[in-house]
Amino acid sequence: MVQRTVLKVDISCLKCKKKLIKAVSGLQGVDKVEADAAKGTLTVTGDCDPYDIIVRTRKVGKFVEVVSIGPPPAPPKKPEPKKEEKKPDPRPQHICIPYDYAIVCDEPNPYCCIM
């Protein structure tokens, strides 16, 4: 069962951070390790025992407080792209008329012919 373990640890320098990550990432079943120096937290995701994580961090020489142990948060859902409906074009459409035939007016005016 995959779970997320969050521990409060004093991470004062880059060397401490590297030691913690190296010690915990060596455990069997660890998928992801995150160390946040600003918040002072170590987050381990995987199916390893939280007790083993605590023991490893104490072997590095750090005092550990358990913040939370539980299932990892669900990945954020991506919003579905909106389907755009095609709106009819308000401009008039050009109508193609085949020019196979000629229309001739029977009126006396010669300018009335369409060919």
C-alpha positions as CSV (number, residue, x, y, z in Angstrom):
1,M,0.0,0.0,0.0
2,V,1.5,3.3,-1.1
3,Q,1.5,5.9,1.7
4,R,3.0,9.3,2.4
5,T,5.0,10.0,5.5
6,V,5.8,13.5,6.5
7,L,8.4,14.2,9.2
8,K,9.5,17.4,10.9
9,V,13.3,17.5,10.8
10,D,15.8,20.2,11.3
11,I,17.5,20.7,7.9
12,S,20.1,23.4,8.5
13,C,22.4,23.0,5.6
14,L,22.8,21.3,2.2
15,K,25.0,18.6,3.7
16,C,22.3,17.6,6.2
17,K,19.7,17.5,3.4
18,K,21.9,15.2,1.3
19,K,22.6,12.9,4.2
20,L,18.8,12.6,5.0
21,I,17.9,11.9,1.4
22,K,20.7,9.4,0.9
23,A,19.8,7.5,4.2
24,V,16.0,7.3,3.4
25,S,16.3,6.7,-0.3
26,G,18.2,3.5,0.5
27,L,15.2,1.9,2.1
28,Q,13.3,-0.7,0.1
29,G,9.9,0.5,-1.2
30,V,10.7,4.2,-1.3
31,D,9.3,5.8,-4.5
32,K,9.9,9.5,-3.8
33,V,11.8,11.6,-1.2
34,E,11.4,15.4,-0.8
35,A,13.3,17.5,1.8
36,D,12.1,21.0,2.3
37,A,14.6,23.1,4.3
38,A,12.4,26.1,4.5
39,K,9.6,24.2,6.1
40,G,11.8,21.7,7.9
41,T,10.0,18.7,6.5
42,L,11.0,15.4,5.0
43,T,8.3,13.8,2.8
44,V,8.7,10.1,1.8
45,T,6.2,8.4,-0.6
46,G,6.2,4.7,-1.1
47,D,5.2,1.4,0.5
48,C,7.9,1.2,3.1
49,D,7.3,1.1,6.8
50,P,7.2,4.6,8.5
51,Y,9.1,3.2,11.5
52,D,12.0,2.3,9.3
53,I,12.1,5.9,7.9
54,I,12.1,7.3,11.4
55,V,14.9,4.9,12.5
56,R,17.0,5.9,9.4
57,T,16.6,9.6,10.0
58,R,17.6,9.2,13.7
59,K,20.8,7.3,12.6
60,V,21.8,10.4,10.7
61,G,21.7,12.2,14.0
62,K,18.5,14.2,13.6
63,F,15.6,14.6,16.0
64,V,12.3,13.6,14.2
65,E,8.7,14.5,14.8
66,V,5.9,12.7,12.9
67,V,3.7,15.2,11.1
68,S,1.4,12.8,9.2
69,I,1.2,9.3,7.9
70,G,-1.4,8.5,5.4
71,P,-2.3,8.0,1.7
72,P,-0.6,10.3,-0.8
73,P,-2.8,13.1,-2.1
74,A,-4.7,12.5,-5.3
75,P,-3.1,14.0,-8.4
76,P,-4.8,17.2,-9.5
77,K,-7.4,16.7,-12.2
78,K,-6.7,18.4,-15.4
79,P,-9.6,20.5,-16.6
80,E,-11.2,19.2,-19.8
81,P,-10.7,21.4,-22.8
82,K,-13.8,23.3,-23.8
83,K,-15.3,22.2,-27.0
84,E,-15.9,25.2,-29.2
85,E,-19.1,25.2,-31.1
86,K,-18.9,26.5,-34.7
87,K,-21.1,29.5,-35.0
88,P,-22.6,30.2,-38.4
89,D,-20.8,32.9,-40.3
90,P,-22.9,36.1,-40.4
91,R,-21.3,37.1,-43.8
92,P,-23.3,36.0,-46.8
93,Q,-22.0,32.9,-48.6
94,H,-21.0,33.1,-52.2
95,I,-23.2,31.1,-54.4
96,C,-21.7,29.5,-57.4
97,I,-23.9,29.2,-60.4
98,P,-22.7,27.1,-63.3
99,Y,-22.4,29.0,-66.5
100,D,-23.6,26.2,-68.8
101,Y,-26.7,28.1,-70.0
102,A,-27.6,31.6,-71.0
103,I,-30.7,33.6,-69.9
104,V,-32.0,36.0,-72.4
105,C,-34.7,38.5,-71.8
106,D,-37.4,38.9,-74.5
107,E,-37.8,42.6,-73.8
108,P,-36.8,45.1,-76.5
109,N,-34.0,46.5,-74.3
110,P,-30.7,44.9,-75.4
111,Y,-29.1,45.5,-72.0
112,C,-31.3,43.0,-70.3
113,C,-29.4,39.9,-71.5
114,I,-27.5,37.7,-69.1
115,M,-25.0,35.3,-70.6
